[in-house]
Amino acid sequence: MNLILLQALILGVVEGLTEFLPVSSTGHLIVAGDAIGFTGERAKTFEIFIQLGSILGVVWFYRAKVTELVTGLHRKPEQRFALNLFIAFLPAAIIGLALHKYIKAYLFSPVTVGAALIVGGFLILAIERWHQHRGARVNSMAEMTPVDAFKVGVAQTFSLFPGTSRAGATIMGGLLAGLSRTTATEFSFFLAMPTMFAATLYDLYKNLDLLRADDIPHFAVGFIVAFVTALVIVKLFLGYVGRHNFTPFAWYRIGFGTLVLLYFW
């Protein structure tokens, strides 16, 4: 295996491992890419592309529910769930579109990512403590109201800051809204589908001039590896959430964020 295919394989694993956990895939890809010497504008385009593999991994995992939702939109439960997804999707879509250039130009740096990882870790600790005291009000996605969905959508806007973690923001937003850990996690996975498809396809469109035919082999490797890894992680993570809280991820973020700051200082 040549070097660039090995780099693609490593980054595909990193993307699939971290995209749906509350630990920030951006931070991990920045460190991994720098460590293996895969950086620059074309590297960023590669990282955007392999996100599609991760997204399709979660779509495949929930393929039965996705099919049921798409084919059952004439029924009220499916209509209500689709409306909740749309409501949750809107805040980050509107703000992200408005601030996309600013975020890309000024906020994508190791220092901001490391700081966001650390701050996010302490917030998870605080929210977990609050949630354990208050308990859950909503124990399934079918019980969610549009107000619950809007709260999660507002929380997702914080993930526009690199290093925050989209999964972390939406899951913690769900806990603050009164969702159980499993419900918050599953809704985060479903919300990832339209959000990440929109963001990833928009970024790819803006970077089409950087794509070349000889990129196909390593793009394909990264895509497939990210797909398979994400598929496994989603299943394992759901099993974990059903029995444990998010405190270990908080301490991991704090430790990893500190390492990021030290690594790039």
N, C-alpha and C positions, 0 to 999 in steps of 0.2 A: 504494500500500500504506500503510495507516495505521500509526501508531507501534507499537501493541501487537502487530500481526502481524509487523512488522520485528523487534521484540524477541524474539518467539517464534522467528523464523527464525534469528537470531543465536545464541540459546541452544541451539536444536536442533543447530546445527552444532557448537557447543562441546561439547555432551554427546556427540554421535556421534564426534567427534574424540578425546576424552580417556577415555571410559569403559573401553576395553579396552587402553589403553596404560598403562605403569607411571608415570603422571604425576599422578594424582588428579583425577578429574572434579570433585570437590567444590570443590577450591581454584580451579579455573578458572571454575566457575559462580559462585562467590562474587564473584570479581573482575569477571567479565563482567557479572553482574547489577547490581552496584553502579555499574559504569562507564556502563551504559545506563539506569540509573534504574529497574530492575525488581527491587524488593526487597519484603520483608514476608512474612506468613504465606501469602498466596495465591501469591506467587512461589515459595515453597518447595514448595507443593503442585504447582505447574506443573512444577518441576524433577523432582519424584518421578515425575510422570506420564510425562514424556518419556523417563525411563529405560526404560519399557516398550518404547518405539520402538527403543532401542539393543539391548535384549535380543532382540526379535524379529528384528533385523538379523542377529545372530549365529546365531539359530535357523534363519533362512532360508539363511544361508551353509552351514550344516552340515545342511540339511534331509535329504539322503540318508542321512547317518550317524545322524541322530536317528530317522528312519523305520526304519532297519535295527535300531537299538537297541530301539525300542518294539515292533516286530513280531517281534523275534527273542529275546524274553526267555525262551523255552523252551530256548534253546541256552546252553551253559556259558560261551562267551566273552562274550556279551552280559550274562549274569547276573553274571559276575565284574566287568565294567566298571560295571554299575549298582550293584553293592555298593560298589565303590571310590568312586563318586560320592556315595553315601549316607554312607559313612564320612567323606569329606572335608567334606560338607555339615554334619554334626552339630555339631562344636565351635562354629562361629560362630553357628549357629542357636540353640543352647542359651544361650550367653553373651550373644548379642545380644538375645534375648527377655528375659533377666533384667536386663540393664543398659540397655535401650532408652531409658527415661525419663531416666536419669542422663546418658547420652551426648548426647541431644538438648538437655537443659537446661544442661549445663556444658561440653561439649567443642566445640560448634559455634561457633567464633569464628575470625576471621581470624588471630589470633596463634597459636592452637593448630594451625591448618591450615598456616600458613607454617612453623612450627617442624617439623611432621611432614614436610613436603616436603623440608626441608633434611636432617634426620636420615635420612630414607629414601634420599636421594641418596647420602649417604656410605655407608650400608649396602649399597646396590647396588654401589658401587665395590669394597667389601671382598668381597662375595659373588662378584662377577665374577672378582676376582683369585684367590679360593679355588677357584672352579669351573674356571678355566683350568689351575690347577695339578693338580687332582684328576681332571678329566675326567668324562665321563658314564658311568653304569652302566646306565641305562635309556634306550633309544632309540626306544621307541614306547609308546603308551598300553596296548597289549595286554600289555606286559611288566611293567606296574606291579603291585605287591602291595598288599594292604590296609594294610600298614605304611607304604608310600610315600604312599598316599592320606591316611592319618591325619596324616602329617607336613605335607602340603600343607594339610589342614584346620586344623591347629593354627596354621600360618602365617597362614591367612585370618582368624583371630580378631584379629590385629593391625590388620587393615583396619577394624575397628570404630572405631578412633581416626580421626576425620576428618582427611583430608589424607595418610593413609598410602598409599592406593590399593589397592583390592581386587586389581586385576590385578598391581600391583607385589608385594604380599605373597604371592600365590599362586605367581607365576612364580619369585620369589626362593626361596620355600619349596621349590618343585620342584627348583631348582638345588641347594639344600642337601641335598635328599633323594637326589641323584644322577641326576636326570632331565636329558636333553639340553635345550637351549634350545627346540627345536621342540616336544618332548614336553611340557615344562613349560608352554609357551604354549598349546598345544592343550587340555591338561587344564584350564588356567585358564579358557579359553573355555567348555568344557563345564560346569565347576563354576559358572560365572556364571549359567547358565540356572536351576537350581533356587534358588540363593542369591538372585539378584536378583529373580526372580519372587516369592519368598516375602517378601523385605524390602520390595519396592515395593508389593505388594498390601496388606501389613500397614499400611504408612504411609498408603496411600490410604484404607484403611478407617478409620483413626484420624482422618483429616482430611476425611471426607465432608461435614461441615457447612460447609466452606469452598468447596465446588464449586457453581457456578451455571450455568444454562443458557447465559448469554451468554459463558461461558468456552470453549464448544465450538470456535469458529473458531480461536483462537490455540493452544488445546491440540492441535487437529488438525494445525496447521502445524508446531508443535514436534515432535510425535510422528512425522510423516512425514519431516521433515528429519533427525531423529535416526536413524531407521531406515535411510535411504539412506546417510547419512554413515558410520554404524557398519558397514554392509555393505561399503563401499569400504575403510574403514580396516582391518578384520579381514583382508581379502585382502592389502592392501599390507604390513601388519605381519608376517604369516606369511612373506611373501617376504623381508622384511628380516631376520627372525630366522634364516632359513636360511643367511644369509651374514655376519651381523654380531653383535656382542655388545650389551649394554644400557648400556655406558658413556656414550654420548651422552645417554641419558635421565636418567642420574644427574646429570650436569652441568647439564642443563636444569632438573631439580628444584631443585638447589641455587640456581641463578640465579633461577628463578621464585619459589621460597620466600622468597628475600631481597627480591625486589620486592614480594611480598605483605605482608611485615612493614613495609617502608618505606611502602607505599601506605596501609596502615591504621593506621600508628603515630599 
